[in-house]
Amino acid sequence: MRPPPTPLKKPRQDTPPNSLSWFAIIVLPRVDTAGALFDSRRHANSTVRRCKAHRQGGDDDLLIDMAERWANVSISSSTSPYVAGGVGAGHRIVFYDAKGIGHTTDLKGQLMTASTTPSGRERARYGAKSQDGFTGALPQPFPRQMGPQAMGYLAEVVDSGLTCDMVGRFETAFARAHGVAHCIATPGCTPALAVLAAAFGLSPGDEIIVSSISDFGTVQGLIHAGLIPVFADTTPGAINISPATVEACVSDRTRAVLVVHMTGLICDMDGINEVAERHGLVVYEDACQAVFGRYKTRLAGTLSRAGAFSFDSEKTMGSDVGGCILTDDDELAERARFVGHSRGGEMVEHFGRIHAINGFAHRMTQSTAAISLAQLEIIEPQVAHIDKMIRLLHRLLDDIPGIAALPIPEDVDVYSCWMAGFLIDPAQFTCDTESFGERVAAAGIPGASQARYYLLPAALPYLTESAQKQTYPYSQPPASYTYHYGADSCPQAHALLERYVRWSTFCERYEPEHCEQAAHIVRSVAEEVRR
């Protein structure tokens, strides 16, 4: 694949003052010869032509108008831009600026990425970058409030020449705060769940019942281990799975249940544990959105065999990255360290290291541990405040006709809410949920939007393809029947997300006036589009 084209060496003499010299490439939906990146100088007389030659109508007119708006320059012969021919629906345009940096847009003129690939793919973004461009008067998490001891702990790491055990200190402190015996620190919640999937000693083809509304990180590790996710539906109007929906998924291949406390709402763990005990199943928790949330006085992540947490920068206890496993099970903790930290490696006398199993190097760094330890020291009062603010916001949202906040179960003593949101009644409004979310965001709630991608059975096309083609582990054996994934496999979860608007910018900075402002915005939009 050719490197991105270099800028034109010399702009035309009639280039306007302070104007950039842009040239553009159209990237077709499939990356092949027709969609390759051509050097505009070498191909100007064949595949690549000047924009001026494309001003005759159709999609090309749209392309030129879009290019002019996005680049904020007048596209004419004076600015020396070039485009490849054959513009049509589904194509992408790549502008290369005077520094040779690629900027990709679609035909609507929307910036996709500032560092493009030839495919024109927009990569998923995380952390602070995931909230780039969010606007509105309401508080946002970034820049994050940092624990007062953060710089001191980082200095210890540096001053010790990397010999201090900051990871051990964090593990001890986090375990003590949760009243459990073991904390195993990891680079994130996704690695933590991958370590647990390997540490349970399950076999390829074993089934894991999983919450249907979650993020890909919940299932990445179990899929990597050759385990088969079976997605449990939610109950009507709820975002979490229930004992009844879990039991409906139990088969003779089921070995474990992985629950997700979505948005920080804790599942009915006593009921789910009772179902699991009757069927001889392991239960473990993805508590990445529920740090220090409480259910019947007990903390999230301590309500089952093990819990996994995230300290990624956008999460409630945001560090730079990071995560961990909590458990009271001595044997599981040892196996998690062996498979997760030591790569399954052990020392043999007169030989050295051997690898008894295929393990990971999912170790938290000393610097991440330093920041996480500092964040741990300020998190509990923050969560207590978040709980008060989200309950106030829910009451205000529930007062708006056609709007309903997610119900907070009575058993949830502390709602460590990471993501605020509400459901709309489509019958009462003239626009769909996606448009409603866009209007709310434009009116001042940063990042408010619909989030269909949280429906895992519909968000994993490669998993759907594996099940359809019965490729390993969906082949028989190890599988014993044919699996189906898709939105229709979890109709209640699908129906909820079709009506759900959320924003992940809800944070500890919210005060009562911000809750009132957010509710006012939602009410104003509701009145504008009410039937």
Salt bridges, closest charged atoms under 4 A:
ASP14 OD1 - ARG12 NE 3.35
ASP39 OD2 - ARG41 NH2 3.35
ASP39 OD2 - ARG42 NH1 3.61
ASP60 OD2 - HIS54 ND1 3.38
GLU68 OE2 - ARG55 NH2 2.85
ASP97 OD2 - HIS103 NE2 2.96
GLU156 OE1 - ARG169 NH1 2.73
GLU171 OE1 - ARG337 NH2 3.24
ASP206 OD1 - ARG255 NE 3.70
GLU247 OE2 - ARG278 NH1 2.78
GLU247 OE2 - HIS279 NE2 2.94
ASP270 OD2 - LYS296 NZ 2.86
ASP270 OD1 - ARG298 NH2 2.88
GLU274 OE2 - ARG278 NE 2.72
GLU285 OE1 - HIS261 NE2 2.85
GLU314 OE2 - LYS315 NZ 3.99
ASP329 OD2 - ARG305 NE 2.63
ASP330 OD1 - HIS182 NE2 2.68
GLU349 OE2 - HIS350 NE2 3.45
ASP387 OD1 - ARG391 NE 2.83
GLU434 OE1 - ARG452 NH1 3.49
GLU465 OE2 - LYS469 NZ 2.72
ASP488 OD1 - HIS484 NE2 2.98
GLU498 OE2 - ARG452 NE 2.99
GLU498 OE2 - HIS494 NE2 3.71
GLU508 OE1 - ARG144 NH2 3.90
GLU511 OE2 - HIS385 NE2 3.60
GLU527 OE2 - ARG530 NH2 2.97
GLU528 OE1 - ARG439 NH1 3.90
